[in-house]
Each structure stands twice: as structure tokens, then as C-alpha cells.
């Protein structure tokens, strides 16, 4: 994932954003307590705080059954408000 901070103060992508997968059967995967990805190389979690226009890149992992992947979408939303969900195709 790549995240650019567009706010006026500072932001931390791995805290401020929530990443989930909407599977092809309309099941949602990705609550932090349910995932078991193990060690994630170059994890977004390893990036720091961003100032305005700062960009961070890193990997995000969500455990999803293989049969749910065709036609699946990322769901990206603000962690604390739950507003403004953005859907991004995996394909």
C-alpha cells in the first residue's frame, strides 16, 4: 500500500487507516484480531508519522480464503470514524 497524508497536522497510516478485504461472496476479512499473517516484510506498520504531503509505502496482509479472491476488493477506511470507505479492486 501507498499512503499520502493530506491533512493539516500529522498522521500515521497504520494507525489511522483500516484495511479489509470484501470477498467475492460479500464476506469481509481483516479484523486485526482475526488475521494470522505472521511476519510481514516491509510492513506499512514499520513506517512512521507523516507530515502534510508525506508518503509512506509498505505491505499490508489480510488472511482470505482462496475461493473468496476472484472479484474481491480492498476496503480502506479511516480507523476511528468509519466514514468514507474506499473500495479498490484486487485485479
PDB file as gemmi writes it, atoms N, CA and C in Angstrom:
CRYST1    1.000    1.000    1.000  90.00  90.00  90.00 P 1                      
ATOM      1  N   UNK A   1       0.839  -1.164   0.000  1.00  0.00           N  
ATOM      2  CA  UNK A   1       0.000   0.000   0.000  1.00  0.00           C  
ATOM      3  C   UNK A   1       0.890   1.235   0.000  1.00  0.00           C  
ATOM      4  N   UNK A   2       0.337   2.284  -0.565  1.00  0.00           N  
ATOM      5  CA  UNK A   2       0.991   3.580  -0.543  1.00  0.00           C  
ATOM      6  C   UNK A   2      -0.012   4.564   0.033  1.00  0.00           C  
ATOM      7  N   UNK A   3       0.414   5.359   0.992  1.00  0.00           N  
ATOM      8  CA  UNK A   3      -0.477   6.329   1.627  1.00  0.00           C  
ATOM      9  C   UNK A   3       0.192   7.696   1.643  1.00  0.00           C  
ATOM     10  N   UNK A   4      -0.555   8.715   1.260  1.00  0.00           N  
ATOM     11  CA  UNK A   4      -0.073  10.098   1.318  1.00  0.00           C  
ATOM     12  C   UNK A   4      -0.961  10.867   2.274  1.00  0.00           C  
ATOM     13  N   UNK A   5      -0.339  11.533   3.236  1.00  0.00           N  
ATOM     14  CA  UNK A   5      -1.105  12.289   4.224  1.00  0.00           C  
ATOM     15  C   UNK A   5      -1.529  13.630   3.632  1.00  0.00           C  
ATOM     16  N   UNK A   6      -2.835  13.898   3.631  1.00  0.00           N  
ATOM     17  CA  UNK A   6      -3.364  15.138   3.047  1.00  0.00           C  
ATOM     18  C   UNK A   6      -3.951  16.074   4.093  1.00  0.00           C  
ATOM     19  N   UNK A   7      -3.799  15.738   5.366  1.00  0.00           N  
ATOM     20  CA  UNK A   7      -4.334  16.587   6.426  1.00  0.00           C  
ATOM     21  C   UNK A   7      -3.437  17.772   6.716  1.00  0.00           C  
ATOM     22  N   UNK A   8      -3.816  18.535   7.736  1.00  0.00           N  
ATOM     23  CA  UNK A   8      -3.089  19.756   8.075  1.00  0.00           C  
ATOM     24  C   UNK A   8      -2.035  19.540   9.157  1.00  0.00           C  
ATOM     25  N   UNK A   9      -2.138  18.464   9.938  1.00  0.00           N  
ATOM     26  CA  UNK A   9      -1.184  18.256  11.037  1.00  0.00           C  
ATOM     27  C   UNK A   9      -0.293  17.057  10.720  1.00  0.00           C  
ATOM     28  N   UNK A  10      -0.487  15.922  11.376  1.00  0.00           N  
ATOM     29  CA  UNK A  10       0.273  14.712  11.076  1.00  0.00           C  
ATOM     30  C   UNK A  10      -0.653  13.499  11.110  1.00  0.00           C  
ATOM     31  N   UNK A  11      -0.198  12.421  10.508  1.00  0.00           N  
ATOM     32  CA  UNK A  11      -0.960  11.176  10.516  1.00  0.00           C  
ATOM     33  C   UNK A  11      -0.026   9.986  10.466  1.00  0.00           C  
ATOM     34  N   UNK A  12      -0.517   8.847  10.924  1.00  0.00           N  
ATOM     35  CA  UNK A  12       0.248   7.611  10.918  1.00  0.00           C  
ATOM     36  C   UNK A  12      -0.590   6.552  10.217  1.00  0.00           C  
ATOM     37  N   UNK A  13      -0.217   6.155   8.987  1.00  0.00           N  
ATOM     38  CA  UNK A  13      -1.079   5.302   8.178  1.00  0.00           C  
ATOM     39  C   UNK A  13      -1.549   4.025   8.860  1.00  0.00           C  
ATOM     40  N   UNK A  14      -0.665   3.296   9.527  1.00  0.00           N  
ATOM     41  CA  UNK A  14      -1.068   2.007  10.093  1.00  0.00           C  
ATOM     42  C   UNK A  14      -1.981   2.175  11.299  1.00  0.00           C  
ATOM     43  N   UNK A  15      -2.044   3.357  11.862  1.00  0.00           N  
ATOM     44  CA  UNK A  15      -2.985   3.630  12.956  1.00  0.00           C  
ATOM     45  C   UNK A  15      -4.261   4.255  12.406  1.00  0.00           C  
ATOM     46  N   UNK A  16      -4.122   5.190  11.484  1.00  0.00           N  
ATOM     47  CA  UNK A  16      -5.256   5.983  11.001  1.00  0.00           C  
ATOM     48  C   UNK A  16      -6.100   5.296   9.940  1.00  0.00           C  
ATOM     49  N   UNK A  17      -5.580   4.245   9.321  1.00  0.00           N  
ATOM     50  CA  UNK A  17      -6.323   3.559   8.251  1.00  0.00           C  
ATOM     51  C   UNK A  17      -6.612   2.117   8.635  1.00  0.00           C  
ATOM     52  N   UNK A  18      -7.756   1.635   8.201  1.00  0.00           N  
ATOM     53  CA  UNK A  18      -8.163   0.258   8.422  1.00  0.00           C  
ATOM     54  C   UNK A  18      -8.263  -0.417   7.052  1.00  0.00           C  
ATOM     55  N   UNK A  19      -7.595  -1.564   6.890  1.00  0.00           N  
ATOM     56  CA  UNK A  19      -7.580  -2.296   5.628  1.00  0.00           C  
ATOM     57  C   UNK A  19      -8.308  -3.623   5.811  1.00  0.00           C  
ATOM     58  N   UNK A  20      -9.288  -3.881   4.970  1.00  0.00           N  
ATOM     59  CA  UNK A  20     -10.024  -5.143   4.991  1.00  0.00           C  
ATOM     60  C   UNK A  20     -10.231  -5.604   3.554  1.00  0.00           C  
ATOM     61  N   UNK A  21     -10.671  -6.836   3.401  1.00  0.00           N  
ATOM     62  CA  UNK A  21     -10.998  -7.381   2.077  1.00  0.00           C  
ATOM     63  C   UNK A  21     -12.473  -7.736   2.056  1.00  0.00           C  
ATOM     64  N   UNK A  22     -13.157  -7.293   1.007  1.00  0.00           N  
ATOM     65  CA  UNK A  22     -14.524  -7.718   0.742  1.00  0.00           C  
ATOM     66  C   UNK A  22     -14.424  -8.858  -0.257  1.00  0.00           C  
ATOM     67  N   UNK A  23     -14.682 -10.079   0.210  1.00  0.00           N  
ATOM     68  CA  UNK A  23     -14.553 -11.255  -0.624  1.00  0.00           C  
ATOM     69  C   UNK A  23     -15.654 -11.351  -1.666  1.00  0.00           C  
ATOM     70  N   UNK A  24     -15.468 -12.278  -2.601  1.00  0.00           N  
ATOM     71  CA  UNK A  24     -16.406 -12.426  -3.722  1.00  0.00           C  
ATOM     72  C   UNK A  24     -17.795 -12.875  -3.281  1.00  0.00           C  
ATOM     73  N   UNK A  25     -17.919 -13.430  -2.086  1.00  0.00           N  
ATOM     74  CA  UNK A  25     -19.240 -13.809  -1.562  1.00  0.00           C  
ATOM     75  C   UNK A  25     -19.779 -12.768  -0.596  1.00  0.00           C  
ATOM     76  N   UNK A  26     -19.204 -11.546  -0.669  1.00  0.00           N  
ATOM     77  CA  UNK A  26     -19.588 -10.415   0.184  1.00  0.00           C  
ATOM     78  C   UNK A  26     -19.316 -10.652   1.661  1.00  0.00           C  
ATOM     79  N   UNK A  27     -18.292 -11.467   1.960  1.00  0.00           N  
ATOM     80  CA  UNK A  27     -17.797 -11.631   3.315  1.00  0.00           C  
ATOM     81  C   UNK A  27     -16.645 -10.655   3.509  1.00  0.00           C  
ATOM     82  N   UNK A  28     -16.526 -10.107   4.710  1.00  0.00           N  
ATOM     83  CA  UNK A  28     -15.442  -9.166   5.000  1.00  0.00           C  
ATOM     84  C   UNK A  28     -14.384  -9.865   5.850  1.00  0.00           C  
ATOM     85  N   UNK A  29     -13.126  -9.693   5.462  1.00  0.00           N  
ATOM     86  CA  UNK A  29     -11.993 -10.283   6.172  1.00  0.00           C  
ATOM     87  C   UNK A  29     -11.019  -9.169   6.539  1.00  0.00           C  
ATOM     88  N   UNK A  30     -10.395  -9.316   7.724  1.00  0.00           N  
ATOM     89  CA  UNK A  30      -9.328  -8.388   8.030  1.00  0.00           C  
ATOM     90  C   UNK A  30      -9.352  -7.724   9.381  1.00  0.00           C  
ATOM     91  N   UNK A  31     -10.205  -8.147  10.287  1.00  0.00           N  
ATOM     92  CA  UNK A  31     -10.108  -7.542  11.614  1.00  0.00           C  
ATOM     93  C   UNK A  31      -8.765  -7.956  12.199  1.00  0.00           C  
ATOM     94  N   UNK A  32      -8.083  -7.036  12.824  1.00  0.00           N  
ATOM     95  CA  UNK A  32      -6.715  -7.270  13.297  1.00  0.00           C  
ATOM     96  C   UNK A  32      -6.629  -8.484  14.214  1.00  0.00           C  
ATOM     97  N   UNK A  33      -7.638  -8.735  15.020  1.00  0.00           N  
ATOM     98  CA  UNK A  33      -7.575  -9.854  15.952  1.00  0.00           C  
ATOM     99  C   UNK A  33      -7.743 -11.197  15.256  1.00  0.00           C  
ATOM    100  N   UNK A  34      -8.330 -11.214  14.067  1.00  0.00           N  
ATOM    101  CA  UNK A  34      -8.613 -12.477  13.369  1.00  0.00           C  
ATOM    102  C   UNK A  34      -7.537 -12.869  12.369  1.00  0.00           C  
ATOM    103  N   UNK A  35      -6.664 -11.959  11.978  1.00  0.00           N  
ATOM    104  CA  UNK A  35      -5.663 -12.264  10.961  1.00  0.00           C  
ATOM    105  C   UNK A  35      -4.474 -12.994  11.563  1.00  0.00           C  
ATOM    106  N   UNK A  36      -3.898 -13.876  10.788  1.00  0.00           N  
ATOM    107  CA  UNK A  36      -2.708 -14.603  11.222  1.00  0.00           C  
ATOM    108  C   UNK A  36      -1.690 -14.626  10.077  1.00  0.00           C  
ATOM    109  N   UNK A  37      -1.167 -13.461   9.757  1.00  0.00           N  
ATOM    110  CA  UNK A  37      -0.250 -13.346   8.630  1.00  0.00           C  
ATOM    111  C   UNK A  37       1.194 -13.636   9.004  1.00  0.00           C  
ATOM    112  N   UNK A  38       1.514 -13.648  10.263  1.00  0.00           N  
ATOM    113  CA  UNK A  38       2.906 -13.843  10.663  1.00  0.00           C  
ATOM    114  C   UNK A  38       3.718 -12.583  10.404  1.00  0.00           C  
ATOM    115  N   UNK A  39       4.984 -12.757  10.095  1.00  0.00           N  
ATOM    116  CA  UNK A  39       5.877 -11.628   9.834  1.00  0.00           C  
ATOM    117  C   UNK A  39       5.600 -11.098   8.425  1.00  0.00           C  
ATOM    118  N   UNK A  40       5.407  -9.800   8.316  1.00  0.00           N  
ATOM    119  CA  UNK A  40       5.120  -9.154   7.034  1.00  0.00           C  
ATOM    120  C   UNK A  40       6.357  -8.347   6.626  1.00  0.00           C  
ATOM    121  N   UNK A  41       7.032  -8.723   5.540  1.00  0.00           N  
ATOM    122  CA  UNK A  41       8.208  -7.950   5.119  1.00  0.00           C  
ATOM    123  C   UNK A  41       7.811  -6.557   4.647  1.00  0.00           C  
ATOM    124  N   UNK A  42       8.615  -5.577   4.988  1.00  0.00           N  
ATOM    125  CA  UNK A  42       8.377  -4.183   4.585  1.00  0.00           C  
ATOM    126  C   UNK A  42       6.954  -3.743   4.943  1.00  0.00           C  
ATOM    127  N   UNK A  43       6.542  -4.022   6.149  1.00  0.00           N  
ATOM    128  CA  UNK A  43       5.172  -3.746   6.589  1.00  0.00           C  
ATOM    129  C   UNK A  43       4.890  -2.247   6.688  1.00  0.00           C  
ATOM    130  N   UNK A  44       3.675  -1.868   6.322  1.00  0.00           N  
ATOM    131  CA  UNK A  44       3.243  -0.481   6.481  1.00  0.00           C  
ATOM    132  C   UNK A  44       3.348  -0.084   7.948  1.00  0.00           C  
ATOM    133  N   UNK A  45       3.160  -1.047   8.837  1.00  0.00           N  
ATOM    134  CA  UNK A  45       3.256  -0.812  10.281  1.00  0.00           C  
ATOM    135  C   UNK A  45       4.645  -0.307  10.687  1.00  0.00           C  
ATOM    136  N   UNK A  46       5.655  -0.595   9.880  1.00  0.00           N  
ATOM    137  CA  UNK A  46       7.025  -0.183  10.201  1.00  0.00           C  
ATOM    138  C   UNK A  46       7.329   1.247   9.763  1.00  0.00           C  
ATOM    139  N   UNK A  47       6.371   1.905   9.124  1.00  0.00           N  
ATOM    140  CA  UNK A  47       6.587   3.293   8.710  1.00  0.00           C  
ATOM    141  C   UNK A  47       6.137   4.224   9.823  1.00  0.00           C  
ATOM    142  N   UNK A  48       6.608   5.416   9.799  1.00  0.00           N  
ATOM    143  CA  UNK A  48       6.331   6.340  10.885  1.00  0.00           C  
ATOM    144  C   UNK A  48       5.273   7.385  10.569  1.00  0.00           C  
ATOM    145  N   UNK A  49       5.280   8.398  11.371  1.00  0.00           N  
ATOM    146  CA  UNK A  49       4.345   9.521  11.274  1.00  0.00           C  
ATOM    147  C   UNK A  49       4.635  10.333  10.010  1.00  0.00           C  
ATOM    148  N   UNK A  50       3.588  10.826   9.395  1.00  0.00           N  
ATOM    149  CA  UNK A  50       3.726  11.630   8.177  1.00  0.00           C  
ATOM    150  C   UNK A  50       3.255  13.057   8.426  1.00  0.00           C  
ATOM    151  N   UNK A  51       3.954  13.995   7.850  1.00  0.00           N  
ATOM    152  CA  UNK A  51       3.526  15.387   7.841  1.00  0.00           C  
ATOM    153  C   UNK A  51       2.795  15.645   6.526  1.00  0.00           C  
ATOM    154  N   UNK A  52       2.134  16.808   6.372  1.00  0.00           N  
ATOM    155  CA  UNK A  52       1.380  17.069   5.140  1.00  0.00           C  
ATOM    156  C   UNK A  52       2.197  16.769   3.872  1.00  0.00           C  
ATOM    157  N   UNK A  53       1.558  16.031   2.962  1.00  0.00           N  
ATOM    158  CA  UNK A  53       2.105  15.599   1.680  1.00  0.00           C  
ATOM    159  C   UNK A  53       3.173  14.514   1.816  1.00  0.00           C  
ATOM    160  N   UNK A  54       3.380  14.003   3.036  1.00  0.00           N  
ATOM    161  CA  UNK A  54       4.320  12.902   3.229  1.00  0.00           C  
ATOM    162  C   UNK A  54       3.715  11.598   2.731  1.00  0.00           C  
ATOM    163  N   UNK A  55       4.544  10.738   2.152  1.00  0.00           N  
ATOM    164  CA  UNK A  55       4.083   9.464   1.609  1.00  0.00           C  
ATOM    165  C   UNK A  55       4.808   8.316   2.285  1.00  0.00           C  
ATOM    166  N   UNK A  56       4.063   7.260   2.511  1.00  0.00           N  
ATOM    167  CA  UNK A  56       4.605   6.061   3.117  1.00  0.00           C  
ATOM    168  C   UNK A  56       4.196   4.860   2.278  1.00  0.00           C  
ATOM    169  N   UNK A  57       5.077   3.881   2.161  1.00  0.00           N  
ATOM    170  CA  UNK A  57       4.775   2.656   1.411  1.00  0.00           C  
ATOM    171  C   UNK A  57       5.102   1.455   2.286  1.00  0.00           C  
ATOM    172  N   UNK A  58       4.259   0.433   2.195  1.00  0.00           N  
ATOM    173  CA  UNK A  58       4.518  -0.790   2.942  1.00  0.00           C  
ATOM    174  C   UNK A  58       3.470  -1.842   2.632  1.00  0.00           C  
ATOM    175  N   UNK A  59       3.751  -3.056   3.041  1.00  0.00           N  
ATOM    176  CA  UNK A  59       2.844  -4.170   2.806  1.00  0.00           C  
ATOM    177  C   UNK A  59       1.802  -4.286   3.909  1.00  0.00           C  
ATOM    178  N   UNK A  60       0.613  -4.707   3.513  1.00  0.00           N  
ATOM    179  CA  UNK A  60      -0.498  -4.968   4.423  1.00  0.00           C  
ATOM    180  C   UNK A  60      -0.968  -6.385   4.120  1.00  0.00           C  
ATOM    181  N   UNK A  61      -1.268  -7.151   5.146  1.00  0.00           N  
ATOM    182  CA  UNK A  61      -1.703  -8.526   4.931  1.00  0.00           C  
ATOM    183  C   UNK A  61      -3.079  -8.748   5.543  1.00  0.00           C  
ATOM    184  N   UNK A  62      -3.925  -9.435   4.791  1.00  0.00           N  
ATOM    185  CA  UNK A  62      -5.236  -9.869   5.267  1.00  0.00           C  
ATOM    186  C   UNK A  62      -5.386 -11.330   4.856  1.00  0.00           C  
ATOM    187  N   UNK A  63      -5.720 -12.198   5.801  1.00  0.00           N  
ATOM    188  CA  UNK A  63      -5.935 -13.618   5.512  1.00  0.00           C  
ATOM    189  C   UNK A  63      -7.317 -13.805   4.907  1.00  0.00           C  
ATOM    190  N   UNK A  64      -7.354 -14.378   3.689  1.00  0.00           N  
ATOM    191  CA  UNK A  64      -8.608 -14.559   2.949  1.00  0.00           C  
ATOM    192  C   UNK A  64      -8.600 -15.956   2.324  1.00  0.00           C  
ATOM    193  N   UNK A  65      -9.696 -16.708   2.446  1.00  0.00           N  
ATOM    194  CA  UNK A  65      -9.754 -18.000   1.747  1.00  0.00           C  
ATOM    195  C   UNK A  65      -9.620 -17.795   0.241  1.00  0.00           C  
ATOM    196  N   UNK A  66      -8.870 -18.664  -0.428  1.00  0.00           N  
ATOM    197  CA  UNK A  66      -8.585 -18.521  -1.852  1.00  0.00           C  
ATOM    198  C   UNK A  66      -9.848 -18.400  -2.693  1.00  0.00           C  
ATOM    199  N   UNK A  67     -10.904 -19.121  -2.337  1.00  0.00           N  
ATOM    200  CA  UNK A  67     -12.128 -19.067  -3.143  1.00  0.00           C  
ATOM    201  C   UNK A  67     -12.831 -17.714  -3.051  1.00  0.00           C  
ATOM    202  N   UNK A  68     -12.451 -16.862  -2.103  1.00  0.00           N  
ATOM    203  CA  UNK A  68     -13.047 -15.532  -1.957  1.00  0.00           C  
ATOM    204  C   UNK A  68     -12.300 -14.469  -2.764  1.00  0.00           C  
ATOM    205  N   UNK A  69     -11.147 -14.803  -3.344  1.00  0.00           N  
ATOM    206  CA  UNK A  69     -10.322 -13.799  -4.022  1.00  0.00           C  
ATOM    207  C   UNK A  69     -10.806 -13.346  -5.400  1.00  0.00           C  
ATOM    208  N   UNK A  70     -11.344 -14.226  -6.252  1.00  0.00           N  
ATOM    209  CA  UNK A  70     -11.815 -13.724  -7.552  1.00  0.00           C  
ATOM    210  C   UNK A  70     -12.915 -12.668  -7.370  1.00  0.00           C  
ATOM    211  N   UNK A  71     -12.676 -11.478  -7.868  1.00  0.00           N  
ATOM    212  CA  UNK A  71     -13.651 -10.397  -7.742  1.00  0.00           C  
ATOM    213  C   UNK A  71     -13.617  -9.670  -6.408  1.00  0.00           C  
ATOM    214  N   UNK A  72     -12.633  -9.976  -5.558  1.00  0.00           N  
ATOM    215  CA  UNK A  72     -12.544  -9.330  -4.240  1.00  0.00           C  
ATOM    216  C   UNK A  72     -12.060  -7.889  -4.358  1.00  0.00           C  
ATOM    217  N   UNK A  73     -12.316  -7.102  -3.315  1.00  0.00           N  
ATOM    218  CA  UNK A  73     -11.916  -5.694  -3.257  1.00  0.00           C  
ATOM    219  C   UNK A  73     -11.299  -5.375  -1.903  1.00  0.00           C  
ATOM    220  N   UNK A  74     -10.300  -4.498  -1.909  1.00  0.00           N  
ATOM    221  CA  UNK A  74      -9.822  -3.902  -0.662  1.00  0.00           C  
ATOM    222  C   UNK A  74     -10.876  -2.915  -0.180  1.00  0.00           C  
ATOM    223  N   UNK A  75     -11.072  -2.836   1.113  1.00  0.00           N  
ATOM    224  CA  UNK A  75     -11.855  -1.763   1.735  1.00  0.00           C  
ATOM    225  C   UNK A  75     -10.856  -0.968   2.572  1.00  0.00           C  
ATOM    226  N   UNK A  76     -10.719   0.314   2.300  1.00  0.00           N  
ATOM    227  CA  UNK A  76      -9.834   1.185   3.067  1.00  0.00           C  
ATOM    228  C   UNK A  76     -10.702   2.269   3.674  1.00  0.00           C  
ATOM    229  N   UNK A  77     -10.574   2.472   4.988  1.00  0.00           N  
ATOM    230  CA  UNK A  77     -11.376   3.489   5.669  1.00  0.00           C  
ATOM    231  C   UNK A  77     -10.587   4.074   6.836  1.00  0.00           C  
ATOM    232  N   UNK A  78     -11.038   5.217   7.314  1.00  0.00           N  
ATOM    233  CA  UNK A  78     -10.435   5.828   8.494  1.00  0.00           C  
ATOM    234  C   UNK A  78     -10.710   4.933   9.696  1.00  0.00           C  
ATOM    235  N   UNK A  79      -9.695   4.654  10.499  1.00  0.00           N  
ATOM    236  CA  UNK A  79      -9.821   3.721  11.618  1.00  0.00           C  
ATOM    237  C   UNK A  79     -10.822   4.158  12.671  1.00  0.00           C  
ATOM    238  N   UNK A  80     -10.866   5.424  12.986  1.00  0.00           N  
ATOM    239  CA  UNK A  80     -11.650   5.853  14.131  1.00  0.00           C  
ATOM    240  C   UNK A  80     -13.022   6.407  13.787  1.00  0.00           C  
ATOM    241  N   UNK A  81     -13.229   6.824  12.552  1.00  0.00           N  
ATOM    242  CA  UNK A  81     -14.530   7.387  12.212  1.00  0.00           C  
ATOM    243  C   UNK A  81     -15.413   6.399  11.464  1.00  0.00           C  
ATOM    244  N   UNK A  82     -14.810   5.456  10.732  1.00  0.00           N  
ATOM    245  CA  UNK A  82     -15.581   4.500   9.953  1.00  0.00           C  
ATOM    246  C   UNK A  82     -16.278   5.138   8.764  1.00  0.00           C  
ATOM    247  N   UNK A  83     -15.938   6.379   8.475  1.00  0.00           N  
ATOM    248  CA  UNK A  83     -16.537   7.095   7.339  1.00  0.00           C  
ATOM    249  C   UNK A  83     -15.666   6.936   6.105  1.00  0.00           C  
ATOM    250  N   UNK A  84     -16.260   7.252   4.963  1.00  0.00           N  
ATOM    251  CA  UNK A  84     -15.514   7.339   3.714  1.00  0.00           C  
ATOM    252  C   UNK A  84     -14.785   6.056   3.340  1.00  0.00           C  
ATOM    253  N   UNK A  85     -15.517   4.949   3.288  1.00  0.00           N  
ATOM    254  CA  UNK A  85     -14.929   3.711   2.798  1.00  0.00           C  
ATOM    255  C   UNK A  85     -14.572   3.883   1.329  1.00  0.00           C  
ATOM    256  N   UNK A  86     -13.402   3.377   0.954  1.00  0.00           N  
ATOM    257  CA  UNK A  86     -12.973   3.364  -0.428  1.00  0.00           C  
ATOM    258  C   UNK A  86     -12.766   1.902  -0.814  1.00  0.00           C  
ATOM    259  N   UNK A  87     -13.308   1.500  -1.953  1.00  0.00           N  
ATOM    260  CA  UNK A  87     -13.168   0.135  -2.441  1.00  0.00           C  
ATOM    261  C   UNK A  87     -12.200   0.124  -3.614  1.00  0.00           C  
ATOM    262  N   UNK A  88     -11.225  -0.794  -3.562  1.00  0.00           N  
ATOM    263  CA  UNK A  88     -10.215  -0.898  -4.609  1.00  0.00           C  
ATOM    264  C   UNK A  88     -10.143  -2.355  -5.051  1.00  0.00           C  
ATOM    265  N   UNK A  89     -10.276  -2.600  -6.346  1.00  0.00           N  
ATOM    266  CA  UNK A  89     -10.257  -3.955  -6.879  1.00  0.00           C  
ATOM    267  C   UNK A  89      -8.886  -4.598  -6.694  1.00  0.00           C  
ATOM    268  N   UNK A  90      -8.877  -5.897  -6.392  1.00  0.00           N  
ATOM    269  CA  UNK A  90      -7.623  -6.644  -6.316  1.00  0.00           C  
ATOM    270  C   UNK A  90      -7.086  -6.973  -7.703  1.00  0.00           C  
ATOM    271  N   UNK A  91      -7.904  -6.904  -8.718  1.00  0.00           N  
ATOM    272  CA  UNK A  91      -7.482  -7.279 -10.068  1.00  0.00           C  
ATOM    273  C   UNK A  91      -6.896  -6.113 -10.817  1.00  0.00           C  
TER     274      UNK A  91                                                      
END                                                                             
